[in-house]
């Protein structure tokens, strides 16, 4: 049997296939994804779960005229395969290759870029309203997982849909998972719908009728399901209360049923929501057995799903293990995650202190205000949220935590470049967006043991604090038996010197050290400083060095605008000290996905680039004269 997938060059080719060929296409897509992602890594589980959904959408609708808006968009790999990017699929998440998320600059079929949850409904509504105002006729379809419905933005959008447009299709992709299993009342509500015997009966009947009558009765069956839901089961379905006509739940892997359902929904002149039940990881047993692992992972064995053996512990694991130690000794310590227990490693903390562990779902704003409320009652909340996701909670950080000077600790995982995930996930802005907020303390560790000490420092601090640390492992430094609090705002001098002062922050201390070593080898007396604190800055040390050195060089895994180097410049300016400062960090642009070392080389975050920029300010080393005897 020939490969159908290799004949697909655009969605037009998908529309030419019969049902049997479409089912074969679905199987080939799963095989291709399992094979390619075994080499590149990526979001395997989510994509295996939406193969039939995506195929059916492309059979019925016409992109790029019609618009697909994927929530998060980590499940858009099938969409990319079907929209002219099949031949480049092996470059997924590789340098200069396909992005792991929807990207408007990558293809005209990518109507909306995303990497964070909860954006699809608002964006799709905006497109639908713009279409209405422009007199267009195109369809807008938002595909959102059930986890996105724990996000407040989704409900802000739902609150406006019925009032602002007459035509919008929302697909609720219900697989019971975000990265970890979904939590909260919304998850329980959806579960009650899909486990009701009456719905199971209606689904089976719909399938039989469509098979028997070729899809001609889908509208009738859908309306019967709607009437049953209203009259017999749930008199006040939440989506109906928002003004959307609810259909389902239906089998999200039944291609025939999906195609006929979408054809029916395409004719509706009202906002509708289709509840589709899917299985995350479908077609690959290891992904079904280990849902969390296969949400997003690196390369793996395509037969067994096994990944390379992990070596040293990650910063995330060190964070979780340290938090266990703190909680063992302090019953006021609590841990909060926003649907990321695995990513933040709090799943290692949860078994030790289950009553002091809280997963609030994809709701970062709520997580921060929830933590603030806890702090008013004497608890010590540690909010573990990726740097890039904490951006979503900026107002509560200011208004609810810092303004009230509450002892909430923000544990910012994935600070700095996040490599393969690209610009939606790079944690390159947190120093800038936190440094200007009064009352907050902002720290970054140079190694694992210092991370533990900073968590202890935050536990003892009477106000808000944040610790930023990178993805993956550190230098491999062993931890002390118990962490020790650091002097607030005090840097660590690693080497004394008189000509150049080199300040490294966090994960960039090793590069700062290598640069310092290079200067020393070339004869320049160099002071080396582990900054530790981006706020408060160690101004006493900085001033003392600025008055005696001829150059200061700063290293940070962060954008230069408003970052750590900017803090150094601001303080020197306030003192009217004019010593040159060379800042090494990321430029004022969104950094693409790729390997960290390659991106650092491209954008000048290297020892060589730092040397080139510093040479105009370096003194010529003294030449040692030796007497020659003969």
N, C-alpha and C positions, 0 to 999 in steps of 0.2 A: 504494500500500500504506500503510495507516494505521500510525501509530507505536504500537508495542506498549508501549514504555517509559512513555508518558504515561498508560497505563491501570493501571500498577503503583502501588498505594497501600500495599500491605503484602505480606509473603511469601505470604499466601493467594492473591493474584492470580498469583504466579509458578507455583504448583502447578496452576493451571487450564490452563496452556499445553501444547500438544503439542510434540514434538521440533523440528519445523520452526519453530514460533513461538519456541521458546527460542533457536534459532540466530539467528533474526532479532533477538531481544532482545539477544543478545550483540553483534551488529553495531551496533545502535542505542546500546548503552551505550558502546562504544568511540567512536562518533562524538560522543556527548554529552560524554564526558570530554575528548576532544581539543579540542572547541569551547570548553567552559567553562574548562578549565585554561589555554588560550591567553590568557585574560584575567586569571585569578587566580594562575597558577602552581600548583605542587604536585608530588606524586610521580606523574608520569604513567607512566613505564616500569613500575614495579612493579605498578600497577593494571591496565595493559593485559595483563599476563601472567597475571592470576588471574580473568579475567572468567568463563570457563567453570567453573572450580573453585567460585567463589562462587555462581553460579547453581545448579549441581548440588547444593551443600550446602543451599541454600534449598528446592530441590524435595523433597529427601529428609527433611530435619530441620525442626523446628518451633521457631524462636525466637519469643519469648524463653524459652519453657519449656526447650528445648535451648539449650546455651551454645556459642557460637563464641568461641574465644580466639585472636586474631591476634598472632603474634610481631611486635614493633615496632608493628604496626597501621597503618603507613603505606600498606598495601595494602588498606585497608578501605573505599575509596571506593564500590565496587560494592555492598558490604553496606549502606552508607548509602543508596544509591539505591533499594535494594529494601525498605527498612524504614521507609518513610514520610517520608523526607527528600528525595525527588526535587525537590519544588518549591523547596527551599532550596539546592539543589546549587550554584547560581551564587554562593552566599555562601561557598563553601569557602575557609577560611583568611583570610576578610575580617573586619574588626571586627564583633563581635556575630553572626558567621556560624558555619557548621559548622567544627568543629575538624578539622585534617588527620589526626588520630589517633582511635582509639576513646576514648570519653569516657563514663563511667558516668552522669554527670549530663545527658548529651545525649539519651539514648534508653534505654528498657528493653531494647532489643535489643543494646546494648553491654555485654556481660557483664563485661568486664574492660578497664580502661584501660591503655595502654602507650605508650611512645615509645622505649624502649631494647630492644636485642636480647637474646634468650636467656631471656625471662621466661615464655613461653607454656606450656612443658611443666610447669614447677613450679606455675604458677597453675591450669592445667587439672587436674593431679593433685590439687591441693588441693580443687578443686570436686568432682571425682569421689569423693574420700574423704568429703567432707562429704555428698554425695548418698547414699553407702552408709550412713553413720552415721544419716542422717535417714530411711532407708527409701524414698528416691525412686527414680524410674525414668527420669529425663531423661538425655539423651545429652550428653556433653562432647566437643567436637571442637577440637583444637589445630591450627592451621595455621601451620607454621614454615618459613621459607626455609632452603635448604641452608647459607647463611652463619651461621644461628643455631646450627648444629651445630659451629661452631668455637668456640663460647662454652662455657666450663666449666660454667655453671649448667645448660645443657641436659643435660649428662652426669650432673650431680648428681641431676637429676630422673629421667633414664632409669634410674639405679641403684636407684630406689625404686619405679618404676611397678608392676612385676609383683608385688612383695611387698605393695603397699598397696591395690590395687584390681583388680577382675576385669573392669572395663569402661571402656575409654578408647580414643578414636580419635585418632591423630596423623597428620596429613597433612604429608609432606615435600615442599614446593614447591621443586623442583630446577631453578633457572635458571642456575646457575654464577656468579651475581653477588651481591654485597651492594650496594655502591656501585661499587667497582672489582671486577675479576674475583677470585673467591675463590682463596685460597691454602692450602697446607698439605696434610697427609696425608689429612684427611677429605675435602677436595675431590677429591683424586686417587682416593681409595677409591670415592666415588660415581661418578666418571667411569669407572672400570673396570667398575662394574656396568652402567651405561647403554650402554656401547660394546661389550658382549659380544654376539656374533652370536646366541647361544642366546636371550638375552633379546629381541632384535629379532624373532626367529622366534615366540616365545611371544606377544609383543605383537600381531603381525600375526594370529596364529591366534585370539587372544582377540577381536580386533575383528571378524573374519569370522564367528565363531560367534555373537557377540552380534547382529550384523546379521541373520544367518540364522535364529536361534532366539528372537529377541526378548528376550535377556538371561537366559533360563532356565538357562543353563549357566555363568554368571559364577563361581559358587562353585567349580565343577569346574575351570574354567580357572585360577582363582587358585590352587587347591591344586596343580595341575600345575606352575605357575610356582614355587610354594614348594618342591615336591619337586625340581624341576630345579635350583633354586638350591642346595639343600642337597646333593644327591647328585652333581651334575655340575660345578658351577662353583665355588662358594665354600663349602666345608664349614663355615665358621665365620663366617657373616654377623654383623657386630657387633650388629645390632639383635636377632637371635635370641639372642645371648649375654646380652642384657639382659632376656630373657624376653618380648619382643614378637614377635608373629607378623608377618612382613614380607610385603607384597604389592606387586608391581610389578616394574620401573617401567612405568607406563602413560602414555599421551598425555594430558597435562593440558588439552588443548584439544578432546578428543573428548567432547562433551556426553553422547551416548548411553552410551558406555563409563563415564564418570564417574558418571552417575546410577545405572546398574545396579551398579556397584562399591560405591557408598555404601549402596545398599539391602542388598547382601550384608553389608557390614561392620556395618551397623546390627543385624544378627541375631547377631553374634558376642559371646559371653560371655567375652571375654578381651581384654587390651590388644593393639591392632593398630597397625601403621604402614603407611600407603599412600605409596608413592614415586611422585609425579607429575612428569612432565617438562613444563616450561612454557618459554615464550619471552618474556623480559622485553621489553616494548615492542611486542608483537604487534599488528599492524594499523595501525602508523604507521611508515613507513619511516625518517624521521629519528630516531625513538627506537630503531630497530633498528641504525641506522648509528652512533649516538653514545650507547651505553648509559650511560656515566658521566654525561654531560650531562643525560640525561632521567630519571635516577633521581629527582631533585628539582630543580626550576628555577623561575625567575620566568616572567612572561608571554612568549609566543613567537608567531610567525606560524603560524596553524593549517594552512596549506598547505605551507609549507617547513620549519617547525620552527626558523627563524632567530630569534634573540633580539636585543634591542637591543644596539647596539655598546657595549662596555664602555669606560669612560673610564679614570680613574686606577687604579693597581694597588691591590689589596686588601692588608690587613694580612697575610693568609695568604701572598700572593705575596712581599711584602717579607720575611717570615720565611724562606721557602724560599730566596730569592736571597741573603739574608744568610748563611744556613747553608752555602750553596755556598762563599761567600767564606771563611768560617771553616774549612771542611773543606779548601779549597785550601791553606791555610797550616798546618793542623794535622791530621796523619793519624790522630789519636786521636778525632776527631769522628765520631760515628755518628748516624744518624737512625732513629727507630722510630715506626711508626704502627700503630694497631689498626684495620685495614681502611678507613682514610680517607686514602689518598694524594691523592685529588683534592680532598676537602674541606679538608685541611690544606695543600694545594699542594705536598706532598712529591713529587708526580709531576714537579715542576720540578727537584727536587734529584736524583732517582734517575738520570737519564742521566749526570750529572756524576760521581757516586760510587756506582755500582751495588753494589759489594762492601761499602759502608758504609751500605746502606739495607736496612731490615728491616720487612716487613709481617707482623704476627703474626696477622692475622685479628681477629674481634671477640672479643678476649681482653685487656681492659685490665689485669686483675690480673697476668696473665702478662707483659704488656708492661713493667710497672713492675718486677717482680722480675727479669725478663730484663735490664733496664737496670741494675739493682743489681749483678747478676753481672758484667756488662761493666765496670762502674765499679771493681769490686774488682781488675780486671786492668789498670787504668790508662787505660781508654777514657773518652771524654767523651760519654755518651749524651744526645741530645736527644729526649725523648719527646713527640711532637706528638699531643695528645689533647684533644678539646673539653672545656671546663670541665664541662659536664653529664655527660659520659661518664667523666671522671676520678673522679667521685664513686664509681664502682663499684670503684675501686682504693684506697679510703681506707686500709684496713689495710696493704697493702704499702707505701704511702707512709710510714706511721709505722714499721712493724716492720722493713722491709727497706732503706729508703733513709735516713730521717732518724735512726733509732736508731743506725745505723752511720755516719752523717755522710758519706754517699757523694755524689760530685759528679754527680748526675743532674739534668738540667734538664727541668722540666715546662713545655711550651709550650702554654698553655691558650687555644686558639682559641675563638671564640664566647663569650668572657666577657662578662657583662652580658646585656641583653635580646636575645633572638634573634627578636623580632618574630613573623612569621607562623607559626612552628613551635609556639609556645605553651609552656605550663609544663613540659613534659617536656624542653624543649631550652634554656630560659633558663639562662644561666650566672650565677646570682645568689647562689651560696652558697660560692664557692671561697675568698674571703677568710676567711670564718668557719671553714670546715673546715680551712684550712691555718694560719691565724694562731696557733692555740694549740699547734702542733707545734714542739717544740724543733729548733734547727739550721737551719730553712728560711729562705731569703730570698725575699720576695714582692714583685714589681715590676709596674708598670703604666705603659706609655708614653703620653705625650700626643700623639705623632705618629709617623710612619713612621721618621724618622731616629733617634728615641729608642728605638724598638723594636730597631733594629739595634744601638744602643749597649748596650741591656740584654742582648741575646743575647751580645755580646762580654763583658759583665760576668759573665754566668753561666758562660761558657766558662772564665774565669780564676778563678772562685770555687772554693775548695777543698771546699765542702760542697754540699748540695742547694739548688736554687733553682727558682723558678717565675716565669713571665712570663704575665700575663693580657692579652689584647687582643681587641677586639670583631670581630664579623662585618662584612664589607664594608670600605670604604675609610676612610682617615683624612682629615686636612686637606689632604693633597697636598704635604707637605713633601719636598723633594728630599733624597736620601741623600748623605752624604759618600762619598768614594772607598772608605774603609775605616772600619768602626765603631771607636769608642773606648770603653774601659771607663769606667764611672761610679764615683765614690767611693761605697763601700758605705754605704747608709743615709743619704745626704745629699740633701735636697730642693733644688729650684731656686727661688730667689726671683725672681719675674717683675716684681714691683713693690713698692716700699717704701711703708709707710703706718703711721699711728699709732693709728687709732681701731678699725678692724676688720681682722681677719686672715682671709682667704679661702683655704682649702686645697682644691684640686681633685685628684682622683686619676684618672689614665688618661684614658679617653674623655670624662670630665666636665670636664676642664680648660677646653675652650671655653665651657661653660656657666658655670663659675666665673669665667672672664674677663669674660663678658657681665654677670654679676652685679656684679663688681667695678667695671666701667665705669659701671654704673647708680648704684652708691653714690657714685662719684667725681662724677658729674654732679649728684648731689643734695647735694654738699658734704661727704661723709664721707671722710676720709683712709683709704685702704684698702691694706693689704698683700696681695699676690697670690702664692700659692705653688703650684708644681707639685710635689706630694708625692713622686712617683716610686716611693717604697717604702712599702708597707703594713706591711712588717716587714723589717728593723728601721726603726722610725719615727725621723725626725729629731727626737729629743727635745730636743736643745740649742736648735734653732731654735724649736720649739714652746714651750719654757719661756721663752725670751727674749721671744717675742711675747705670751705669756699674761700676762706681768708688766706689759705696757704698753698693751694694747688692752682695749676694753670688750666685745668680742664676737668669737667665732671661729665661722666658718661652714664646714662641710665638704660636699663634693659627691662622690658615688660612684655608680657604676652597679652596685649590689649591695644586698642587703637590709641594713637598718640594724642588725638584731640581729647582734652579733658582728662587724660590718664595720669599715671604716676609721674612721668617726666614733666607733665604740665604742672603738677603740684610743686615739684622742685623749682621750676622756673618762677612760679608765682611767689614762692617764699623768698627766693633770691632777689626778685624785683622789689618786694616789700622792704628788703634790707638795703636796697640800692647797691647790691654786689653784682659786678658785671663779668664774673668768670664765665667763659663759654660753656655751654651745655650741649652735648650731643645726645639725642634721644633715639633709642632703638626700639621700635614697636611697629604696629600695623598702620598703614596709611588710611587716608580718609576715603575709603571705598569698601564695598561689600566684597569679601574675599570668597572666591569660588571653592568648590570642593576639591579635594586632592590629598596627597600624602603630606604630612606636616613638614617634613624636612625639605621637600621640593617647594612647597609654598613659602617657607621661610627663606629659602635661597632666592626665589623669584622676587620677593618683596623686601629683601635687604635685612632680614633678621638673622645675620650670621656674624661670626667673628671677623671674617674678611671684609664684609661691608662696614662693620664698625671701625675697623682699622683705616679703611679708605676715608671715611668721614672724619676720623679723628686726626689724621696726619697733619692737616694744616695748623692744628693747635698744639702739636707736640714740639718740645724743644729738641734740638739736636743732641743726642747723647754725648757725653764727654768722652774724648778719645784717650785711652790709657797709653802713656809713653813708656817704653821699655828700653833700658840701656843695653846696647849691644857691645859685647866684649869680644875681643878677638886675640 
